[in-house]
Amino acid sequence: MGMLTITGLDPATEERLRARAAARGVSVEDEARQILSASVLPYEESGQSLLDEIRELFAPFGNLDDLVIPPRKSGWQPPTFG
């Protein structure tokens, strides 16, 4: 098994990784290992396309095809500086 050392990691990123690992009850190393493994797994091997994954991610919010986008309002004028 290979070994990887990551230096220069942003402290905020490291803290979020620690929190994510703690929430799942795993070590930081195990959490990072799972994240890296999932991120390099080709979509063909995972059995899902990127579009399928996006649809699954946003499914709790309802069908996006039914989303009504209001028309843009006209009449706004940019400020003048003079």
Phi, psi and omega in degrees: 000137181283166179232139182228132176245129179249121179248159177072023180288133179301132181303324179294321178294317179299319180294319178295323177295318178298317180295319180295318179295317180297321180296329179267352178075031179235169178285161177299319180297317179294320178297314179298320179299315181293320178297313180296317180299316181292326185285336181259357178289119179299148181298331179296323181284329182283343179085000179234146173273165178301320179298318178298320179294320178295315178300318179296320180296320184264001181304321180298343182268000179099178182285119182290342177292338180271001182293127179260119179262120182293152180292152178289143178269138177259172178103350179285133179244136178292153180292152176251144181241083183200000000 
